[in-house]
Amino acid sequence: MIGQYEQSSDLSLLKDISNSLDQGFIFIGEDHRILSYNSSAAAMMKMAVNKTLREDRSILSFCQRGFRNRLASVLANVAGVSPQRWVRVFARPVPLVYEFSFQPFRSSGGSGGVLMKLTDLSQHYHTREQLDKSHERYTLATRASYDMIWERDFVNDRYYFSEALRENFGYDPRQDWSWHDVMNILICPEDREMVIAFVADCYAKKMELFQCPIHRYVRQDGSRVWVDVRCIALYDGQGVNTRTIGVTRDISRQQSLLQTLEQQTALLRASNDELQHFAYIVSHDLQEPLRMISSFMELLRKKYTGILDDRALQYIGFSIDGAERMKDRLLALLELSRVGAVGVKNKIDMDQLLTTVLQDLSVTIGEKSAAIHIPERLPEIHADPQQMHQVMLNLVGNALKYTGDRQPRIEISFKDKKDHWEFAVRDNGIGIEEKYFTKIFKLFQRLHTQDQYSGTGIGLAIVKKIIDRHRGKLWLESRPGEGTCFFFTITKSE
C-alpha cells in the first residue's frame, strides 16, 4: 500500500507488516487524498462510518459532517507543525471509541502529508466506564448506608472510613487513622483487650471472614454505643495480612431492646413462678379448712336433725354443698398449677394413648352407649405424655358430657400438615354459640349451671395451657344443636 511512492520488494514487506498490526494507518496527501492504508484502518473506518476506504479518494468523503469538519481542521493545522491527538466516540449500539493521532511526514521524493493512526480504545473506555459506575454506586451506597464501611491498610498502617464515621460517631473520616488511633479512640477501654485478642487470633488462624464479639465504641461526645463489626481479611501469597475490609453497625437500639426484653422476661418468669406457687398454696392449704367446715356442718345436721326446722337444715345443706364445690374448684386449681413448662418430650403412640383415655372414660361411654370413631392408625408425636393424656381426656370427656338427650357420636381424626400434626375431636352434642368461643377457654368460665352439667369450668383452660406450652394452636368450630369440633396442632419438631 505504500507502493505509490516507491516500487520495491521492501514495500511489499512493509505492506504485510502494516496489515498485521492492530493499529490502523492511513497516509493522507496534502490535498486530503488517501495515499495508502492498512487493513486495520479499513476495518475500523467501516465499523465507525459504515464506508469502505479507497485510495485516491479524499479522506473527508468518508466522514459525516461533524467528523468531516473536525478532521479538516486538524489536517489543516497539523501539516508541517507537530503531532496532534484526538479521541472521538462513535454512537453505535455498543459505542466505539477511537483515538486519532496525526503526524506530518515528508517522503524522500519531497512529497508531504499526514499519517493518521487509529487506535481502538473501546474496551478500555467501557472498562473505565464500568469502574466509574461501580465506584459511583459504592460511593452512593456508603453515603446512604447507616453502616460504617472501613478499610485497614497494613502496609501503611492506615484506616479509611466512610462518611458514617462522622454521622454515627462524630469523628472526621478524612484525618489520618492508625491502628493505635482506632484502638485508643474508638474502642471502649473496657472492651479493648477483648477486641485486640479476638482479631489477633483470627489473623493467626488466617480467617478470611469473621465477626467480632459485640463491643462498644466511644463517640466523640463521650457517649458509648454498642456495635456489630464484620470483617473480610485479605492475605498475600506468604499468608501475611495486607488489608482488612469491614462493616460496623450501630446496634445500640437493638441491644437496649434486647436487654429490656430479657429483664421483662425474667420478671415475667418470676411472676409466673410466684403465681403458680401461690395457686398451689391456696388450692392445697385451703382444702383442710373446707374439709373441717364440711365435717362440722355434717355433724351439726346429724345431731340436730330432730331439733332444727326444715329451713335450718336446708341452710346447712347449702353450706355443705358450697364447701364441696369450693373443694372441687381448689382441686381443679391445684391441677392447673401443676401444668407448668413442658417436661421431657417423648415419642408418643397416639393409638396407645387414646386407648388409655377411653379406658379411663369407659364407665361414661357404657352408660351413654357412645359411638366413637377412630382412624385405623394415629401418628406418633413428640410431646409430654402426661399432658397429652390430659388434653385428650378433657376433649373426649367434654364430648361425652355435653350431648343433651341424644346418643353421643364422637369422631377423632388427624391431618398431616407438613411441619405439624392437626388433630380434631368432633361430637354431635349441644354445640356452642360463637360469642362464647373465647370465654370457654378461660378459668372457671361455665356456660351452664351445675344442675345442668357438673364440672369446674377448668378443663378447657388446662387444654389451652398445655397446647400453648407445646407451641401449638387450639380452636373450635360449632353450631348450637349441631355439635362441636375442637382442633389442636402439635409441631413435628422434637
CORBEL-V514221 format. One record per backbone hydrogen bond with DSSP energy under -0.5 kcal/mol. NH is the residue of the N-H (numbers start at 1). CO is the residue of the C=O. If there is no record, write none. Layout:
nh	co
NH	CO
NH	CO
This chain:
nh	co
4	1
5	2
6	2
8	6
11	8
12	8
13	9
14	10
15	11
16	12
17	13
18	14
19	15
20	16
20	17
21	18
24	118
26	116
27	36
28	26
28	114
29	33
30	112
32	29
34	57
35	27
35	33
36	27
38	25
42	38
43	39
44	40
45	41
46	42
47	43
48	44
49	45
50	45
50	46
51	45
53	51
56	34
57	54
59	32
61	58
62	59
63	60
68	64
69	65
70	66
71	67
72	68
73	69
74	70
75	71
76	72
77	73
78	74
79	75
81	78
84	102
86	100
88	98
90	88
90	96
91	89
92	90
95	93
96	90
98	88
98	96
99	119
100	86
100	98
101	99
101	117
102	84
103	115
105	113
107	111
110	107
113	105
114	28
115	103
116	26
116	114
117	101
117	115
118	24
119	99
121	97
121	119
122	97
125	121
126	122
127	123
128	124
129	125
130	126
131	127
132	128
133	129
134	130
135	131
136	132
137	133
138	134
139	135
140	136
141	137
142	138
143	139
144	140
145	141
148	248
149	147
150	246
151	160
152	244
153	151
153	158
154	152
154	242
155	242
157	153
158	153
159	177
160	151
161	173
162	149
165	162
166	163
167	163
168	164
169	164
169	165
170	166
171	165
173	171
175	172
177	159
182	178
183	179
184	180
185	181
186	181
186	182
187	182
188	216
191	188
192	188
192	189
193	189
195	191
196	192
197	193
198	194
199	195
200	196
201	197
202	198
203	199
204	200
205	201
206	203
207	202
210	231
212	229
215	227
217	225
218	186
219	217
219	223
220	169
222	219
225	217
227	215
228	249
230	247
231	210
232	245
233	208
234	243
236	240
239	236
242	234
243	234
244	152
245	232
246	150
247	230
248	148
249	228
249	247
251	226
251	249
252	226
255	251
256	252
257	253
258	254
259	255
260	256
261	257
262	258
263	259
264	260
265	261
266	262
267	263
268	264
269	265
270	266
271	267
272	268
273	269
274	270
275	271
276	272
277	273
278	274
279	275
280	276
281	277
282	278
283	279
284	280
285	281
286	282
287	284
289	285
290	286
291	287
292	288
293	289
294	290
295	291
296	292
297	293
298	294
299	295
300	296
301	297
302	298
303	299
304	300
305	302
307	304
308	304
313	309
314	310
315	311
316	312
317	313
318	314
319	315
320	316
321	317
322	318
323	319
324	320
325	321
326	322
327	323
328	324
329	325
330	326
331	327
332	328
333	329
334	330
335	331
336	332
337	333
338	334
339	336
340	338
346	383
348	346
348	381
350	348
350	379
353	349
354	350
355	351
356	352
357	353
358	354
359	355
360	356
361	357
362	359
365	361
366	362
367	363
368	364
369	365
369	366
370	365
371	408
372	370
373	371
373	410
374	372
375	412
381	348
383	346
383	381
385	383
388	384
389	385
390	386
391	387
392	388
393	389
394	390
395	391
396	392
397	393
398	394
399	395
400	396
401	397
402	398
403	401
406	403
410	371
411	426
412	373
413	424
415	422
417	415
417	420
419	417
421	490
422	415
423	421
423	488
424	413
425	486
426	411
427	484
428	409
430	402
436	433
437	434
440	436
441	438
442	439
444	457
445	442
445	457
446	444
453	449
462	458
463	459
464	460
465	461
466	462
467	463
468	464
469	465
470	466
471	468
472	467
475	487
477	485
479	483
481	430
482	479
483	479
485	477
486	425
487	475
488	423
489	473
490	421
491	470
492	419
